[in-house]
Amino acid sequence: MSFRQTNSEYTNVIRVILMMSMFFLNTESKSQTPTLTPSIDNVVPPSPNVSAINKFGNIPVGQSTGIPNISVPVYSWSGKNFGKSFEIGLAYHNGGVKVNEMASNVGLGWALNAGGVISRTMRGVYDELPQTGFLYQNLPASSYDGNTFDVPVQERLFNKMNDGKVDTQNDIFSYSFNGRSGSFVLGRNGDILFLEQNKLKIEKFIDIINGKEMFSKFIITDEYGYRFVFQDYEISSRVGGSGFSNIFTSSWYLTSVYNPTGNDSIEFQYENTAFRVDNGGSTTHAMPLFADGYGLPADMSGGSETDISGKRLKKITFTDGNTVDFYYDAVQRQDLTGDFLLKKIKISKGEASHGVQLVHDYSLSGRATLRSVMRIGGVNDITEKPYIFEYFANESLPPRFSQQQDHWGYANWNNGGNLPHEYFPAPGGAFGAFREFGGGDRDTDPARILAGSMVRMTYPTGGYTSFEMEANTAKDNWLEQNETVSVNLPPFTEKSLNEPLNSDQYPGANIPFVFNGENNTTSSFEVTVNPLAGNCSFGCGIRFEIYNSSNGMLTSEQINFSDSANPYLITRQFNLFGLVKEQTYYFRAYIVNVTGYYDYISIKWKETNAGGTSNITLRHVQPYVGGLRAKKIIDVSEGQASKTLEYDYVNEDGVTSSGALGFRPVYTQLVRYQHKSDPTLVENPWYQGNFDYNYAIRSTSPVNEMAYAVGSPVTYKRVVETSAANGLTLGKTVRYFSNFSDAPPVVQNIFPAIPTQFASWAYGLLQREEFYSATGELVKKIEHSYLSHSDQFINDPQRVENFRSISIAPVRFLWHGSPFTPHVTPNTEPHYFLSSSFAPVSGRTELVQSITTELKVGESPLTSVVGYTYDQNEFYLKETSLINSKNQERKSVTEYAKDRIGGSNGSVFSAMYLKNMVKQSVGERQYLNGTELMSQRKDFANWSTGLYAPTGVYTQNQGYPEELRIQFLNYDVHGALVSVMHDNGVPMCYVWGYGGDHLLAKVSNADYASVVSALGGSQAVENFRNERNPSDASVNLFITSLRNLTSAQVESFTYNTLVGMTSMTDAKGMTTYYHYDTFGRLEFVKDQDGHIVKQNTYHYKN
């Protein structure tokens, strides 16, 4: 879903030509216990339908990722007086399908954009759990403070945290509504922190649910005073879990949107659904680094499932009575027991209706797949030509939780387990400072990563768009590992040759080889031949001789075919002393009494080495990175490619990838583990310290959080877009973006690990655009500058403490055996923990300058500079300045409610500010070269409870007094303007109906009191205003009396609010009628006599 603000908002943004999106969000939930990394493992993600919404909500559209924005519009509603418009659509994320990804009830990769949701990723215990949840729990400042010793082990704070009874980290809440998205965390003492800074206002509510205190509702108020109520909640239950925290509210769905008066709202209805989600599992392997017998290996594996008592959207009712109904399949879906696929969306008002019908199958490896969307219209659901979707089928998706996935979770052909093969800096290895750990191949496969991605979208018109996608790339040291290490040489080197042997030549083989062993040593040889490869008469065999470079024979040996009982292979072994290092020798073979012999001879030998060390290079190059980007997008119409866009993601050298990597997966950590022998011994908590490592802890999931920005694990610094039409190049656009290389994510190498810290708001920003003609000439350049700000809470110790979380991990374990022969057993009861503290990162980015340069051959460049200044407390755009090529500066300064609190009528503006109407513009000043040219000021009043609206607009030009230009004479209680008068003009009155967003009559030259009186009084006006589906006859009857007002001129209107205006009668009484077809499209226009004056006919190709 997305809303659009229809009120005028004074902001300047960058227009982006090609809409390219987004990202992918996918978190794995692992077993709660046992675990060696509880703070990482005890995470419960949202349900699949919520995750599908968040996939689009949490990841903004950005050209720096190369992911196309694919969508099917369903319905658009605009509330003129309500002040917002609303769109419903289906959106597809073509950044690649992850192996563990579950299909939403729309289909794999698809999301329904309608409504809104707040969801949480629970980390440990849910925040609001009384006494032990994050909001009520003071966390220990250090490892020492958490390892208490004067209480039984299971009552110690860290042990209770490890068991999932006490919280260690705040949950992460994600929101998606009103065309905007982001995340926030809750802190102690009622604190709230938006991770992407804004001025939204959040209210949270707690009720008793299932016998426990849980969040039951959230209300978000935007910067214009609109209130979004999230009240229908989803409950998640960890299957097989125990304890007070295994059942919790996990998502809250948008139920109402109220305008600032609180008198009008859009309503969302949901129905219950229930299903179980398999979250997969994880494995942790604790491996001793030394074979001293002290440390014992341990493997801990586990999976988790979550029961979801969820919600699915059933109905949306708009202020004018238009409704949107959502219908689901009566048959349970095959890939998620208990859930049902969305089959139809129908928009209705009275007898008129239209919508879409969805067709699915399970062609993508058994997962729900959206194949087509058809427009439907009328009560009988008449269908039109459909949208048709085709997906990449040359590679198949492996089953969910298969080991065949790369570091980012996309499909590859790994068959060696989820623990990757790697060389890791650790003691006790055979490669200097590095140690080899066995495992599977988690590299990205450029072919299989395409599995399940969309390749074509065909439109009802018959045209289509094809998508040629490819794997991401990046320039990063982690992707090109080259480590030179010193290793001990083995005592022997084994060598071998396998060469052809032919009886038609003499000798049958003459094979040179270089000896690299040490001088004065004995080398052992082994020669093997096939006795059945030719025609033997009698006394058959192979004689072979070894010669030095001077043609001196060193030895002669013969294999007789009768020497072995094995009829297929005969082997001869012998030793040779005194070969000279780095000399060339020749092995000559002679075939005895055999004809037609054609086969291979195998020669193996061992060379004695001198020992010592040698330098070798440990090399691992990964050319590709997880996720997809567009390589080519082709629009086809009338069977021919009408437009083609091609993309290159390279630096200026045309070769090196411009991509930067934000996430470098780490699967291995080093730690010092110790034992405790006597559990009854009361002693101060003690631990030697995390050095002199003796264990490697390896996990199938990366230790650090994946860093995604603008929808991808890779952000590109430079993207070249080349466009062509009908085979002719039109030109190219080169764009430069901020990416991970500008502000690399901070990954602290500490144990226990803490989340990766990165400024998501600072990536993917368009820094420069260069436009080139078809002949390669630069014709225009736009450069953008930004300022990045961090939230100042980080400088307030109390607020930092409000949000401080900790990560814990056990490092000392109980040994149940003899105290005289102790061992470390990492899967037994822990007696000491390490902890690491961390706080969230929050901030924002502001566009502060745009420089546009236009170039023409033979002319001087034309340059304009636009500057932007923002209020540093409220974040709104305060000033805009333009310096043209003549060095003239024009500046516009906008005033907001907060700016007027200290002036006249300040109490009204103070009240507006308290209602969070922080972005409501109340005035503007225009300057030229520092001299004020004109100003505009709006005065406001509290017209009725909750209604703050202008009373007048005043303007003042340079050297002249201020003038009242517009008077707002009256509003209804819903905030709709009902009477206005321009300077030197006559009063203009408005009569609203159909729920308040459609104009019934416009009356000029009459005061509002007279209008109300003519209509039967204020209650009659209010009652008819609230009629959502009046007939045209009742509307005409209601407003007839207005035409009797003396000197007044009246224009009137009727509507079917689902499709548009049905009639318009002008001040002379002439009426024009509008008729619509089954699908809500204008079909013809008639005059008052019923004559058709305009007709539209709609045809689709074929």
N, C-alpha and C positions, 0 to 999 in steps of 0.2 A: 504494500500500500504506500501511496505517497499523497500528502496534502501539499497544496501550494498556497502561499500567502498571497491573497489578492489585494490586501492593503498596500499602498505605495510604500516601498522600503528603500531608503536612500543608501544604497550600497553600490559599489563598483566591483565587478568581478571579471575574471578573464574568460573570454568566450573561447571554447575549445571546439574545433571543427569536427574531428572524428571522435565519437563517444566510444571510449574503450575502457573496459572495467577490469575488474574487481579482484576478489580473493577467495581464499577458501579458509574456512575455520573448521577445524576438527580436533577435538580433544579426546583422548582415550581415558576411560575410567579403569582403574586397576583394582585388584583385591585390596581390602583394607588391611588385613593381617594375614600371614606375617610379612614383614618388609624390613629392609635395611635402610630404606629412604622414605619414611612415612610421610614427610611433608610434600614429597613429589607424587607419591602413589595414591594417596587418599583424595582423589579428585573425582567428582561426579558431574558430567556434562549435561546440557539440556537435552530434551527429546529430539528425535530427528526432524519433525516438522518445524520446531522452533529453531533448530540449527540451520535449516534451509532458509528461514527468514533472516537469521543473523548472518548467513553467508553473504547476503547482499547488503544487510544493514551495516555490519561492522566494517565492511570493506568498501570505501568510496571508489567512484569511477575515476580512472586515471590512465592517460595515454602512456605513462611510463612503464606499464606492465605488458602492453600488447594484447590484452584480453578483450575480445569484442563484447559489446553489450547487446545481447539478443533478447528480444521481448515481444510479447503479443499483447497489444492493448485490448482491454475488455470494456471498460466504461469510464467516462469522465463526468464528474458532477461539479458544478460551480455554484457556490452560494454567494450571491452578490452582497446581500446584507449580512449574511453569516460571516463573510470575510475570508473564507478559505475555499479552495477547490480541492477535489478529491479524485484520485485516479485508482482504478483497479486494473491489474494486469498480471500476466504470467512472465516471469523472468528466468532466463537460463544462464548459467555460469559455465563458460567454455574454457576455463582454465585447467581442465583435466579432471578426471574422475579418480578419486582415491579408492584404494582397495577396500578399506573398511567403511566407506561411505554408504549410508543408508538412503534409499530414495524417500523423498517426501511423499505426501499423498497426491501430489501433482505428477511426480515422476522423477527419475534419477537426474540430478543436476538442476531441477526446476524448483521454483518457489512461487507461491501465491502472494502477491503484493496486495494485501487488503487487510485492514485492521492495523494492529500493532501489538507489540509484546515487550515486556521486560522479562528477562530470564537471568538465571544465575548459574554460574559454575561454582559448585560448593567445594571449598578446600578444607577438608577435615570435618569439622562440626558446623552445622548451620549457625550463622552469626547470632541470631536472636534467641538461641536456646538459653533459657534462664540460667544464670550463675556461671555456666561453663562455656557459653558461646563467646565469640570474639568481642561482642559489644559489652560484655560484662566481665571479661577476664583480663586482669592485669598480668602481663607477660614478664617472665624473669629477664633481667637485664643482661645476664651472662650465663654461661654453662654452669658455673658454680652455684648460682642462685636456684637453678632448676633441679639440681641433683641433691635434693634434701636427703638426710640420713636418719632422722629421728622418728620416722614413720615406716611402716611396712612397705616393702618394695612396690607393691601394686597400688599403694596410696600416694606414692611420690608423684610430684607434678609431671615430670617428663614421662614417667611410665604411663600415667593416665592419658597424656597427649598421644603417646605411641599407640595406646589401645583405642584411640578414637573417642575418648570420653571428654576430653577438654580440647578446645580449639586453639590453634596456633596461628592461623592466617585468616584474614578477612576474605569473604567470598567476593567474586567479581560479578557485578551486575551489568548486563548489556541491554540496551534499549534500541528499538527500531519503531519509529512512528513519525508522522508529519514530514515525511521526506528526509528525515535526519536520523542519525544513528550515532552511537558512541557507547561509553561504558563509565561506570562509577563504582566507588567502593564506599562502604559505611565505616565510620570510625566511632571510637568511644566518645562519650559525652555529647552524643547527638550530632557529631560532625559528619559531613558528607563531602566527598572529593570527586569531581569529574576528572577523568583521566585525560580528556580533551577539553580544555577550559571553555566554559560557556556560562551564560547567565540563566540557565534553566533553574527552576525552583522545584524541589522534590519534597513531598510529604509522604511519610510511611505510616502504616497502620498495622497494629498487632491484635489478633483475636485468638480465642481458643479454638483450635482445629484438631480434631482427633485427640482431644484431651491435652493438647500441648499449645504453648504460645508460639505462634508463627506469624510471619508477615502475611496479611490477608489482602492488602490493597496498597497501591501507590497512586499518588496524584502528581503529575508533572505540569507545571505552569510555564508556558513559553514566554518569550520576551515581549509579547503583545498582550498578555493577560488571558490567553486561551488556556483552559484547564483540560488535561487529558487524564481520564480516570481509568486505571487498570485494576479491575476488581474480580474478574473471573480467573481463579487460580488453578494451577495444575499441581498435582501432588506426585512426588517421586518416592518410591520405597525401594531400598536396597534389598534385593532378594537374599534370604539367608542371613541378613544382618541382624544384630542384636543391639540393644541399648536404646537410649532415648533419642538419638540423633539420626536414626536410619529412615525415618519418615519425615519429609519436609516439603514445604511449598517451593516449587522450582521455577515456575513461570506464572506471569500475571498478564492477562490479555486485555487489550483496550476495549472498554465497554461503553464509554461515553466521551464525547468531545463537546465542551461547553464554550460558548462565546463569552467575552468579558462580562456581559451583564448576568450571565448564569441563567438566562431565561430561555435560551434556545440550545438545542443539542442534537448531535448525530448519535444514534444508538446502535450498538453492536450486540448481537445475541449469539450465544454459543450452545453447543450440545455436548454431552459427555461422550468420551471414548476411552477405552482402556486397552493397553497392550503391554507387552514385555519387550525390553530392549536388551540385547546381548552386547555388553560393552567390550568384550574381548578380554584378554589377559596380558600378563607380563611375566617375565622371568628375570630373577636376579641371581647371579652366580658370584659367590665369594670364594676367591681362589688364593691360597697362600702363595706368596712370592718365593719362599725358600722351602726346600725339602728338609727342614730341621725337625719335623715331627710336632712342633709346638702348635701350629695352626692347622685346623682340619677344614677341608672344603665343605661348602654348603650350597645347596640350590633351593631357592624359594620361588615357587610359581603359583599363580592364582588368577582367576578370572572373576568377573562380576556381572550381574544382571540387575536391571532396574525395572520395576513395575511402574508404569505411568498411568495415573488417573488423569487423563488429559482433556483438552477441549478442542473442538473444531468449529470453525466459523459457520454459523447457520444463516444469519440474516443481518443486513445493514439497513437501517431506516434513516433517510435524510429528512431535513427539516420540511421539505415540500411534499413529503409522503412517498417519494420514489423509494422503492425497495430493491435490494439485491439479495437473492436467495441462492444458497449453495447446496447442491444435491450430491450425495455420495453413493457409491455403488452399494447395491444390496448384498453383493457377494464379497466375502472377506478377501483381502489381497493375499497373494501367494507368498510374498517375501517378508511379511510382518504380521504375525498372528494377532488378531484383534483390531487391526486397523483397516480402513476402507478408503479406496481411491476417490478423489474428486471427479465427478462425471459431468456436472453441468453447473453453469452460473447463469442465472436468469434475472434480468432487470425488468421491473414491472411498475406500472401505474394504471390503475383501472383495468381496462381491457387491452391496453397496449403492453407489449412485452417484446424483448429481444435478449440475446445473450450468446453464449458459446457452449459447445458440447465437446468434451474431451474423449479421445480414443486412446486406449493403452494396450500394450502387450508386455511380455516379459523377455523380449529378445536380447536385452543386454545382460547376459549371464544370469538370467532368472530374476533380475531386479525390475521393478515397475518402470516401464519405459513409455513416455508420452510420444505417440506416433503422429497425431494430428489434432487440430482444433478447428471446429466448424462453427461458422456463424449460424444462429438460429433466430427465428422471428415468428411472432404470432402465437396464438394459444395452441396451435398444433405443431409448434417447433419446426417450421419449414426450414430446410438447410440450404446453405450456399456452398460454393467451392471452399475447400478447407485450406488451412495452413498445414503443410506436411513437413515432417522433420526426419532427416536421415543422419545416422550416426556411424562412426568409424567401426567397421566390422572385420577388417583384416587381422586384427589382434583381439583376443578375448580377455575379459576381465577375470582374474582368478577369484575364487570364493573369498568372502569376507574373512579377515584375520589370517589369510594365507601368508606364508613367509615370503611370497613372491612380491615384494614391494621394496622401493628404494628408500633412501633416508627420509623423504618427505611423504611417503605413504602411497606413491603412485606405482602402477604395475611394472614389474620387471620379471626376469626369469631366475631369480635367486632360488636355489635349492639347498643352500647350506645353513639355513637357520637365520633367525632375526638378529642374533649377535653378529656383527660384521667382522670379517677378517681385517686385522689392522696391526700396524707396528706402533707401539705406544711407549712413551718414555717411562720406563720402569726398570728397577734393578732385577738382576738374575736372568737376563736374557742373553741370547747369543749374538746380538747385534749392537755391541757397544752399550750406549745409553738407552737403546730401544729393545723392546721385547715383543716377540711375535705372539699374537693371540689369534687362534683359529676362529673361523666363522664363515658366514655367507657373504654374498656379493650384494651390497646395498646400493650400488651405483645406479644411476638413472639410465634406463634403456630408451633410446630415442624413438624406437619403433613401437614398443608395447605401451609406452606412456600415452599413446594416442587412443588406446582402447576406450570406447564408450563416448568419445567426444563428438560433438556435432560437426558434420561436414557439409550439410546443405539444409536450407530452409526455403521451401517453395510457398509462394504467396497465392491467395485466391485468384489473383489476376493472371496466373500462369508463369510469371517471372519467378526468379529465385536468386538467392545469394549463396554462394559456396564459400566455405572456409577451409583454407589450407593452413593447418596448424603445425607447429614444431616445438620441440623441447626447448626450455630455457637454457641459456648459457651465462657464464659470469667469469670475470677475471678475479681470481682469489688464490692466495697461496695454499689454502687448504685443498683446493681442487687440483693443485699441481705440486704434490708433495715430492720433494727431492732431498733426501737426507743421506749425506755421506758418512759412513761409520767404519770403524776399524774392527775387523773380526779375526779370530784365530783360524789359521788354515788347517784343514784336516790332514791326517798323516798320509793319506792316499788320495789320488784322484782317479776316478774310474772313467775310462774313455771307450768309445765304440765306433765302429764303422759298419755299414751295411751296403755292400756294393754288388753290381751285377757280375755274373760269371757266365761265359759264353764259350762253348766248345768250338765255334767257328773261327775263333782267333787264337793266336799263340803269342804269349801265354794267354790263358783264359781270362786273366785279370792282372792288371799292373796298378797297384794302389799306393800312392805316396801318403806318408803321415809324418808329422813333426813330433818329436819326443820332447816333453817339457819336464820330465822328472829329473831328479838329482843324479849327478855322476856317481859311478861306482856303486850302483844299486841294482837289485834284481827286480825285473818286471815279469809279472805272470801274464800269460796270454791264453785265450780260449777262442778256438775257431770252430764254427758250426756250419755244416752243409746239409743239403737234402739229397739223399742217394737215389731218389726216384725221379729226378728231373730230366733224365736222358735215357738213352738205349745202351744197356750194358751188355758186353759180350762175355768176357771173363777177366778176372783179376782187376776189377774196376776200382778207381779211387781218385782222390785229389791230392796232388803234391804241391806244397807251398814252401816258398823260400823267402827269407828276409835279407835284403841287400842294403849296404850303406850307400852314401852319396858317391863313393868312389867305385861303385859297382862291385864291391867285395861282398861275397855271400857270408852271412853271419850264422845261419842255421837253415836246415832243410828238414821238413817234417812231411809225413804222408798220412792221409786218412783213407783207410781201406773200407770199402762199402760193406765188407763182411765183418768189420770189427765190432758192430753194435747190433743188439737185438731189436733196437728201435728202427722200424722200417722207414721212418720219416725224417729223423734228424740224427746226425752223428757229430759228436763233439770231440775235439782233440785239445788237450791242455799241455802247456810246456812253459818253462821259464827261460829268460834270456838275461844275462848279466852284461853290464858294461856299456849300455847305450849312453850316448853323449847328449847332454842337455842342449836343446834348441837345434839339433841336427835333423835333417830330413832323411827318412828311410823309405824303402819300397817293399811292399808285400806283393809277391808274384805267385799266382796260382796256375797249376798245369793240370789239365783234365786227362786222366789215364784210362784208355780203352773204353771211352764213352762217346757216343755221337748224339747230336741233337740236344745237347745239355744247355738249357737256358733257365737260370735261377739266380738267387742272391746268396752271397757268402757273408756270414756274420763274424766280425772280429772284435773281441773285447780284450782290454788289458788294463792293468793297474800301474800307475806311475807313483813312485815314492816322492813325497814332498819334503821340503826342508823344514816345515813348521813355521812358526812366527805369525805375523799378522798381515792383513791385506785390507785395503780400502775398497768398500763396495758401496753402491748407491741403492737406497731403498726408494723406489719410485712408484708412485700411484697417481695416475692422471685421470681425472674425471671430466670429460669434455662437456657433460650436460648436467643440468640441474632440474629438480622436480618442477612440475607445472608446465603449462603450455602458453605459447604466444602466437599471435597471428603472423604468418609469413606472407599470405596473399588472400585478399578478399575480392571476390568477383561478383558483380551484379549483372544478371542476365535478363534481358527483356527481348521479347519477340525472337527467341532462339539465338540471340547474339549477345556477346559480352558488351554491355553498354558502358561499364565503368570498372576499372581494376585499380586496387590499391595494393602496393607491395611495400614491405617493411624490412628494413635492415637495422640491426641493433649493434652498431659498431662505432668505434672511435674514429677520429679523423684519418687514421691510417688505413681505414677500410677493411681491416682484418681483425683487430683485437676487439673482443666483446666489450661493450660499454656497460654490461651488467655488473652489479655489485651484490655480494652475498651478505645477508644479514644474520644467517644462522649457520653455524658450523657444528654439526652434531657431535656430541661427546658421549660415548657409551661407557667409558671406563674412568673410575676414580681410584686413587690410591689412599690408603688409610692405615693407621696403626690400631690394630685390635689387641685387646688384652683380656685377661680372665679374672674372675673372682671365685675363690674356692669355697669360702664359708659364708652361706647366705645369712647366718644368724649373727655374724660378727658386725657390731655397730661401729662404724668408723666414718670419719669425715670423707666425703666424696673425693675420690682421687683418680687421676688419670695422668699418665706420663706426658701426654701431648701428642698432637698429630704430626709426628715426624718419625724418621726411621721406619718408613712404611714396611708393613709385612703382609698386606693383603691388597689385591686388586678386586674392586667391586665392579662387575660388568652387568649392565641392564639392557634388555631388548629395546627399551625406549630411551631416547636421548636424555641426558641429565638436565640440560638447559632447555628453557622454553623456546619454541620456534618463533623467530622474529618475522612477522609478515607486515608488509606495508603496501598500501594501495592495492591490495588483493593478490600479492605474489611474494614468494620467498626471494625473488630477485627484483630489483629496481634498476632501470636502465638510465644511464646518464645521457645518452644520445640516441635518438631514433630518427631514421630517415624514412619518410613516407613519399613514395613516388606514385603519381596518379596517371592513368591513361584512359582514353575513351576511344572505342572503335579502332583500336590498334595504334592510336597516335598518342605520344607522350604529352601530357599537359603541363608537366613541371613537377617540382618536388618541394616538400617542406621538411626542413631539418629542425628538430626540437631538442632542447637540452633541459634536463630535469635534475632536481636534487635527488640524491640517492644515498644508499648506505655508506658509500665511500666518503660522503661529506660529514657525516656524524655517525661513526660506526657504533652499533649496539655495544653496551658495556656488559661483558661476561666476566664475572669475578671468579678466579680460580681458587675457590675456597670450599671447604667441606664442613658441614653440609652445604650443598649447592643452593643458591638463591635464584629467583627468576631473573632472566635477562632484562636489562633496563635499556629501553630505546625510546626515542622521541618519535612516535608514529606520525605525529602531526607535521613533522619536518621533512618527510619524504614524498617524492612524486610531485613536487612543486615545479610548475613550468617556469624555467629561468630565461629561456631565449627561444624565439622562433625566427627562422630564416626562410623566406619565400623565394623560390627560384622559378624563372620562366622555363618554357619548353626548350629554349636554347641554352639554358644553364646560367643565365644572368641573375644575380641577386637583385630583386626589385623591392623588397621590403624586409625590415628587421624590427622585431619587438623584443625588448629586454626587460625583465622583471626582477626586482630586488625585494627581499623579505627580511623580516626580523622575527626571530624565534624567542619566545618567552617561556620561562619555567615558572610554575606556580610558586608563589612566595611562602606557601605553607612550610616549605623545606627549611626556612630560616626561623621558624617558630618552634622551639623545642616542645611546647605543649601539644601543638597540632601534630608534630612528627610522632610523638608518643601515642596520640589518638589513633594513628594509622599503622604504627610499627607492628610488623609480623615477624615470626621467627620460623626458621627451618631447623628441624632436629634430626639426629641420626644416632643410633646406638653404637658404642665403640668398646664397651666392656661387658662380657657375658659370663653367666654363671657356669662353672665347671662342676659337674656332678660326680666326677671320678675322684681318684686318689689325689690328695693335695701335693703328694711328692712327685707326681708325674702329670702336671697340669697341661691342659690343652685349651685352645680357643675354639669354641663351637658357636658360630654366628647365628645358628637357628634356635638357640636356647634363650632363657630369660635374660634380658638386658639389665645391667646394673649401673651404667653410666652412659650419658648422652652428651654429644656436642651440639651446640646451637649456633645459628647465624641469624642476625637481625637484618631486616631490610624494610624499606618504606616504598610506597608506590611513586611513580613518576607522572607528573601532570604538566601540561603546558599548552601553548597555542602558537600559531604562526600568523603574521600579518603581512599582507602585500603593502609595501611602502612606496614603491616607485615603478612606473612603467615608461620606458623610453621607446618611441616609435620613430623609425627612420625610413623614409621613402626615397628610393633612388631611381633616377632616370638618366639615360645616357646623354651626356652633354649638358646636364643641368646640375646645380648644386643640390646636395641632399636636403630634404625637408625633415626637420626633427621637431618632435613635440615631447614634452616631459610632463607626465601626470604623477603627482605625489599624493600620498594618502596618510592621514594622521588619525590615530585612534584614541579613544578614552581608555586609559590603562586600568581603570577599575571596572568599567562596564563593558569594555571590548567593542563598542559600536564605532562605526566610522564617523569621525568628528569633522575632519576637513579634507577637501579635495582641491588640489591646485593644478592648473594647466599652464605650462610655459610653452608658447609656440615658437616657430622658427624665427620670429621677429623679436624674441626675448621678452614678450609681453606675458605677464602672469595674471591669470584669472583664478580666483579662489572662491570656493563655496564653503561656508561654515554652517553646519546643521546644529540646531538646538533640540535637546530632548528634555523629558519631564524633569530629570534630576537637575538640569541646568537652570530651571526656573523656580526651584523650591525657595530660594532666598529672595525672590522678587514679589511683585504684586500677585495676588491670588495664589500665593505659595502653598497654602494648605491643600488646594485641589491637586497641584502637581506632586506634592508629597504623598497624597493618597494614591495617585496613579503609580508612583514609584513603588509604594508598598504592595500594590497589586501586581508587581513585576512587569508593568508596562514600560520597561526600560528602553525599548527601541521605538517608542511612539514619537515620531517627529512632531515638534511643536513650533518650529520656526527655522528660518534660513537667512543667511546674509551672503551677498555677492560682492566681491572686491575685484578691482582692476589695478594692478601695480601698487597694491597696498591701500588704495582709496576705496572706501565703501561706495558702491553704486546704488544698491537697493537692498531692502530687507523685507522679509515677510514674517509675520508673527500670527500664531494661532492662539486665541484665548480659549480656555476650557472651563467647563462647569460640571458639577455633579447633578445631572438632570433628574435622576431618580436613583434608587438604591443600586449601587454597583455600576451605574451608567455614567462614564466620563467621556464627554464628547465636546467638540469645538462649539463655541458660541459665535465666533467670528474670525475672519481672516483680515489682517491689517497689513498694508504694504506702505513702504516709504522709499521714495526715490531721492537721489542725491540732491540736497538743497531744498527739498520740499517737506512739508509736514506729513505725518503719518495719516493714512486714510483707511477707513473701513471699506473693504471691497466686497466682502460677502458676509451676510448675516445668516446664521443657522438659527431658525426661529423655533423649531420644535423637533423632538424625536419621540418615537414610541418607546415603550418600556423595554423593547428588545434591542434598542440601539439603532434602529433604522431611521434615517432622516425623513421627516414628513413635511417639513416646511422650510424654505430657504428663500432669500431675496438678495440679488446682486445690487451693487450700488447703482442708483438711478434706475432701478428696475422695479418690476412688480413682483408680488409674492408668487412663489411656485410651490404647489402642494402635491404630495404623492400619497396614493392609496395603495397599500400592499396586500397581497393575498397569497393563497397556496402555501401557507405556512410562513410567509413573510419574506420570501426571496424573489418574488415575481411581482412586477408592477401591474396593478389593475387599471390605474388611471393617473394621468398627469394633468393637474388643474392649474392653469395660470390665471393671474389677476383675481385671486380669491384668498382670503385669510383661512387658516386652518380651522378655526372655530366654526366658520360657516360651512366648511366642507364636512366636518364631523356632525354638525347639526343636520345637514342635508341627508347624511347617511343614517340618521337615527340615533346618534349619540356615540360616545366613546366606547361603551360596552359592545354596541353593535359592530363598530369598526374592529374592535379586538376579536370578537367572535368570528367575524367573516375572515379576518386576517388569518386565523388559526385553522380555517377550513382547508384541508390539504388537497381535496379532490372535488371542488365544486364544478358543476356543469357550466358550459358556456352560457346557457340561458340564465342560470342563477347569478352569474357574474354580471351579465348585462342588465338584469333586473336590479341588482344591488346598486349599480352606479348610475342608473338612469336619472335619478333625481339631481345628480351633479350638473346635468346639462341645463337645469332650470336656474342655476345661480346667475345672478345679474352680472353681465360683462365678463363672465368667466369663459375661458376656452378649455375644452376638455378633449383629451385623447385617451382612448381606452384600449385594453388588450385582454385577450384570453389565451390560455395555454393548455397544452398537454405537457406537463413539466418533464415527462420522460424524453420527449423528442424536440419540443420547441414551441414557439408561438403558433397559435391556431387562427387568430384573427387580430386585426388592428383597425380601429376606427379613428379617423382623424377628426380634427376640430369641426370639419364641415359635415361630419356624419357619414363619410364615405368609408366603406369597410372593404378590406382585403383579407382573403382567406388563404390559409396554408394547409396543404394536405401532405401526409407522410405515408411511406410504404410500410410493409410488414417489418422491415429491418430498421425503421426509424429514420430513413433518409427522406429529404424533401422530394416529393414526387411532382406536385404541380401547385401553381398559384392561381387563385380565381379572384375576379373583381366582385363587386357587390351584386352584380346581376348573374353571377354564376359562370361567367365566361372564363375560360382558361387563358391566362396571359403569359404563363411560363410553365414548361413541362421538362422534367428531367427523367432520362431513361438510363438504367444502370446495366451494363453488360460486362461479363468476365470473359476473358479469352478462352476459347474452346468450351 
